[in-house]
Structure formats: C-alpha cells, structure tokens
Amino acid sequence: MNKTSISLLIAGSFQDEKIYHKVKKIKGDNITIENKNIPYRVYMEYLSKYKYLMLPYDPKFYSIKTSGVLLEGIFVGAIPIAPNSLLKQHQIQGLGYQDIKEIPELINLYENGKITVENHLEKYQYESYKNKIIDFFEEINLS
C-alpha cells in the first residue's frame, strides 16, 4: 500500500511485536497503525466508516471456520478484500486476491467499474432464515 495514495488503517493488537515494529518502520504516510485492543463500539464504527475491509488472512487457518470480521464487515456494507479462497468458501463477493500485492490493482479496477461487488444481505436477514426454518419443519412433518 506504500506505493499507492490509498489510506489504510491497521487497527488491533499485533500478536507479534517484531512484526509490529517491522510494519511501523516500513509504513508510508498513508498508513495509520493502532496497535491496541479496540473496544467493540470503536471496532463497529471502523467497520461501518470505511469502504473497504482488508483481511490479509492465511487461508490455511480459515479452511474450516468462519471469519467473524468478514461477516460483520459485509453486514455494515464494507467491501471485503480477502484471499479468493476465503470469499469463495463463504460465498461472499469481494475483491479476492491470490497474492497480497494484487490489492492496489483490485481497488483500482473496482473504483473504475471494471469489478462489481454485490453481497445480497437479504439472504441473511431474520425473516429469510425464519422462513427457511419453518419450511424445513413443514417438510419434515409431511414425510
């Protein structure tokens, strides 16, 4: 991201102090780091305030589990930027990458209308799930 004019906020406590100091040393002026635990209220404000949500996850750690940050981000309208495999696993649209170096170009393509992202949140809404559950139980009773 140093090679772009895109502002980036890295928020949350680094688990490894060596990585934090390395990132702090190489970051550009367009990158802000908040190396601390973020209160839930602030976390939700950040998710809803920013257009993009970057998730530089290692896919091997998310092959059988869900990312709560990913799901909460799309619920507040953020566009996820994450490994292709993570987005596909959750059937979520976003700016998927194989290599983290692709991110600036993906953002450029999205901003210029060459990529679209449409997450249909209505499929996650309460009424939708309630109706699916009711339909399921009605099917069981008919059998």
C-alpha positions as CSV (number, residue, x, y, z in Angstrom):
1,M,0.0,0.0,0.0
2,N,3.0,2.3,0.3
3,K,3.1,2.5,-3.5
4,T,-0.4,4.0,-3.6
5,S,-2.2,7.1,-2.3
6,I,-4.9,4.9,-0.7
7,S,-5.2,5.5,3.1
8,L,-5.0,2.4,5.2
9,L,-5.8,2.0,8.9
10,I,-4.4,-1.1,10.6
11,A,-6.4,-1.5,13.8
12,G,-6.0,-4.1,16.5
13,S,-3.3,-5.5,18.7
14,F,-0.4,-7.2,16.9
15,Q,0.2,-10.6,18.3
16,D,3.9,-10.4,17.4
17,E,5.8,-7.3,18.5
18,K,8.6,-8.0,15.9
19,I,6.1,-7.8,13.1
20,Y,4.6,-4.6,14.6
21,H,8.0,-2.9,14.7
22,K,8.8,-4.1,11.2
23,V,5.5,-2.7,9.8
24,K,5.9,0.5,11.7
25,K,9.3,1.1,10.2
26,I,8.3,0.5,6.6
27,K,4.9,2.1,6.6
28,G,4.2,5.1,4.4
29,D,2.4,8.3,5.4
30,N,-0.8,6.9,4.0
31,I,-0.8,4.1,6.7
32,T,-2.0,4.6,10.2
33,I,-1.4,1.9,12.8
34,E,-3.4,1.5,16.1
35,N,-1.6,-1.3,17.9
36,K,-4.0,-1.8,20.8
37,N,-7.2,-3.7,21.6
38,I,-10.1,-1.9,20.1
39,P,-13.3,-1.6,22.1
40,Y,-16.3,-3.3,20.3
41,R,-18.1,0.0,19.8
42,V,-15.0,1.5,18.1
43,Y,-14.5,-1.7,16.1
44,M,-18.1,-1.4,14.7
45,E,-17.6,2.3,14.0
46,Y,-14.5,1.5,12.0
47,L,-16.2,-1.3,10.1
48,S,-19.1,1.0,9.1
49,K,-17.0,4.1,8.4
50,Y,-14.6,2.6,5.9
51,K,-15.4,1.5,2.3
52,Y,-13.0,-1.5,2.3
53,L,-12.2,-4.2,4.8
54,M,-8.9,-5.8,4.2
55,L,-8.4,-9.3,5.6
56,P,-4.8,-10.4,4.9
57,Y,-5.6,-13.9,6.3
58,D,-3.6,-17.0,5.7
59,P,-6.3,-19.2,4.0
60,K,-5.0,-22.4,5.7
61,F,-6.2,-21.1,9.1
62,Y,-9.7,-20.4,7.7
63,S,-10.4,-23.5,5.6
64,I,-12.9,-24.9,8.1
65,K,-14.0,-21.9,10.1
66,T,-15.7,-18.5,9.6
67,S,-14.2,-15.1,9.9
68,G,-16.5,-13.0,12.2
69,V,-14.8,-9.8,11.0
70,L,-15.6,-10.7,7.4
71,L,-19.2,-11.3,8.1
72,E,-19.7,-8.3,10.4
73,G,-17.9,-6.2,7.7
74,I,-20.3,-7.1,4.9
75,F,-23.3,-6.6,7.2
76,V,-22.3,-2.9,7.6
77,G,-21.6,-2.6,3.9
78,A,-17.8,-2.8,3.7
79,I,-16.3,-4.3,0.7
80,P,-14.1,-7.2,1.7
81,I,-10.6,-7.6,0.4
82,A,-9.5,-11.1,1.2
83,P,-7.9,-14.3,-0.3
84,N,-10.1,-15.7,-3.1
85,S,-10.5,-19.0,-1.2
86,L,-11.9,-17.3,1.9
87,L,-14.5,-15.4,-0.2
88,K,-15.5,-18.5,-2.2
89,Q,-15.8,-20.6,1.0
90,H,-18.3,-18.2,2.4
91,Q,-20.0,-17.4,-1.0
92,I,-19.3,-13.7,-0.5
93,Q,-18.4,-11.3,-3.2
94,G,-15.4,-9.0,-2.7
95,L,-12.0,-8.2,-4.1
96,G,-10.3,-11.5,-3.9
97,Y,-6.6,-12.0,-4.3
98,Q,-4.1,-14.8,-4.7
99,D,-1.2,-12.5,-3.7
100,I,-1.5,-9.5,-1.4
101,K,0.5,-7.4,-3.9
102,E,-2.7,-7.5,-6.2
103,I,-4.7,-5.4,-3.8
104,P,-4.0,-1.9,-5.1
105,E,-4.8,-3.0,-8.7
106,L,-8.1,-4.7,-7.5
107,I,-9.1,-1.5,-5.8
108,N,-8.3,0.5,-8.9
109,L,-10.4,-1.9,-11.0
110,Y,-13.3,-1.7,-8.6
111,E,-13.1,2.1,-8.5
112,N,-13.2,2.3,-12.3
113,G,-16.2,0.0,-12.5
114,K,-14.3,-3.0,-14.0
115,I,-15.2,-5.2,-11.0
116,T,-18.6,-5.2,-9.2
117,V,-19.3,-6.4,-5.7
118,E,-22.9,-7.3,-4.7
119,N,-23.5,-9.1,-1.5
120,H,-27.2,-9.7,-1.2
121,L,-27.6,-9.3,2.5
122,E,-31.3,-10.1,2.3
123,K,-30.4,-13.8,2.3
124,Y,-29.0,-13.3,5.8
125,Q,-31.9,-11.4,7.3
126,Y,-34.0,-12.7,10.1
127,E,-37.2,-13.2,8.1
128,S,-35.4,-15.1,5.4
129,Y,-33.9,-17.5,7.9
130,K,-37.1,-17.8,9.9
131,N,-39.0,-18.8,6.7
132,K,-36.3,-21.4,5.7
133,I,-36.6,-23.0,9.2
134,I,-40.4,-23.0,9.0
135,D,-40.2,-24.6,5.5
136,F,-37.8,-27.2,6.8
137,F,-40.0,-28.2,9.7
138,E,-43.1,-28.3,7.4
139,E,-41.2,-30.7,5.1
140,I,-40.3,-33.0,8.0
141,N,-43.9,-33.1,9.1
142,L,-45.1,-34.1,5.6
143,S,-42.7,-37.1,5.5
